[in-house]
Amino acid sequence: MSTTLLDHLRRIVGRDALLTSPSDLLVYECDGYTIEKNKPDVVVFPTSTEQVVQIVKACGEHNVPFLARGAGTSLAGGCLPVGGGVMIALTRMKRILEVNTRDRYAVVESGVVNLWLTNHLKPHGYHFAPDPSSQGACTIGGNVATNSGGPHTLKYGVTVNHVLGLELVLPDGRVVHTGGPVEDQPGYDLTGCIVGSEGTFGVATKVWVRITRNPQAYRTLLGVFETVDDATNTISDIIGAGIIPGALEMLDGLILQAVEAAFHFGFPLDAGAVLIMEVDGLDAGLDADAERITAIARKNKAREVRRANSDSERLLLWKCRKQAFGAVGRLAPSYCTQDGVVPRTKLPHILREIKRIEAKYNLRIANVFHAGDGNIHPILLFDERDADQVQRVLKASHEILEECVNCGGSVTGEHGIGVEKIDFMPRLFTPEDLAMMLRLRSAFNPENRCSPAKMFPTAGACIEPSKAGRHAAL
C-alpha cells in the first residue's frame, strides 16, 4: 500500500486511529470463521460518518479495496479482507443517538454492541429483540450486514424485521438514507434489501431500529430427553399445536458437557438432549401454555421437565445457552460452527445425517441450535494445526450443508454466505437469479471495490446450471 494513501488516512483519523504493524494486523486477519485468513494492509477507526466518507473517497482515489468490520464475531468470513486493502473498523462509532419510546424506535451508530442497546433500554421497559449468541460482543452494524437472528427470533423475527432505516456511505463516498422512523414508507424497500447484503453495498454508519416492549412475564422450561429424536419431535409438536414460544432451543449431550463444566447449572450429563422452551407475554395464560408444552414434552418421552423458578435461574439458563459457543473451547482447540436451515419436520433426519457424517470423517460434532425455526448450528471440533483435520472438517461441513439443501432448506439462516459458502450459491439459485443479484450489487457498488469476493462465485461459476431450480425473490 502506498505511503501516500497511508498519509491521507492518518490525516483523516489521526495517528492513534490507524494500525499498520504486522502484529496488530494479525488480530484482523479473520472473523469467527478461522479456517481462511488474510491480513488487511491497514485498519482505520473512524468516529463519524464524515470520516467514513473521507476514507472511502481516499480508497477510490487510490483504487484500493475496502471493507467494514464490526466486532468480528461473524462466522462465514464476511469481514475477511480477501485482497487486503483498507479495513474500516466501526467499533469507535458507538453512540446511542436517540431513544423514542412513544414511536418505539432508537437511532444508533453501527458500532453499538447489541447488548448495550438492550441494557440502555431496560429502564424504559423496552429491548432490541434480535439477540444473537454473540449479543455481548456483536455490533448492530454487523447484525445488519448478516441479518442475524438469535434464540428469540422464532417469535419476534430476525434483524430485518427490526430495522426501520439506514444511513449508508456508498462506495463513491455519497451518503444516502433509506427508510427512517416512519414505518411502511412508499417505494421500494431498499432498507430490507441492504440488510443481509453482507457489506457489499456500502458502509452502514447509522441505524434506525424498532424497539420492543418487554414482556410482562415469562415461563421458562427445561426439557430433558434421552434421545435427540425425542427432543426434535417435541419441537414439531409444540409448533403444530399452535403454540409460538418466545424461544425454543436445543442442546445435545456433547455441548452439555462443555456448558456444565463452564457454568455448573446442573444439566444432566447423561441426557441425549435438552430443550429450552420459553413462552412470554401477558402473565394471564402463560401457565396454561407452559402446562401444554410440558404435556407435549412428556408425550415425547421427556424424562423430566423443569421450570425456572426465579429471574436469576432463568438468566443463568440463558447465559448457558448464549455462551455455549465459548464453552466449546473446553472440548477442542478449534471449532467451526455451521449454519444451515431445514424444515422443522426434517430436524430428526438432518441430525441423524450429522451423526453419520461425524462417524464418516472421524470427527466430534456438537449441536446447539434455534430448533423452533429449523436453524441448525453443528459445531465441528478439530485442531487447525493439523492440515488433515482441517480438510475433514471442510468436507464434513460441505456434506451437512448439501443435505440441508436436499431437504428443501438453505445453507445459512443468519451467518451469511461470506467467503465460506460461495460455492453453494449456484445450488440455491439459477444463473438468471445470480445475474440479477450481481446487477443489484453493481447499482450500489459498480466497481466492486467495497468488500469484494463475497457472496457470489466467480463469473465462470455463476453460469453453472442450478441443480436446486429455485428463484430468488427479487
Secondary structure, DSSP 8 states (H G I E B T S, - for coil): --HHHHHHHHHHH-GGGEE-SHHHHGGGS--S-TTS----SEEE---SHHHHHHHHHHHHHTT--EEEESSS--SSSTT--TT--EEEE-TT---EEEEETTTTEEEEETT-BHHHHHHHHGGGTEE-S---TTTTT-BHHHHHHHT---TTHHHH--GGGGEEEEEEE-TTS-EEEEE-SSSS-SS--HHHHHTTSTTSS-EEEEEEEE-EE--SEEEEEEEEESSHHHHHHHHHHHHHTT---SEEEEEEHHHHHHHHHHH-----TT-SEEEEEEEEE-STTHHHHHHHHHHHHHHTT-SEEEE--SHHHHHHHHHHHHTHHHHGGGT-SEEEE--EE--GGGHHHHHHHHHHHHHHTT-EEEEEEBGGGTEE-EEEEE-TT-HHHHHHHHHHHHHHHHHHHHTT-BS-SSS--TTTTGGGHHHHS-HHHHHHHHHHHHHH-TT--BS-S-SS--HHHHTS--SS------
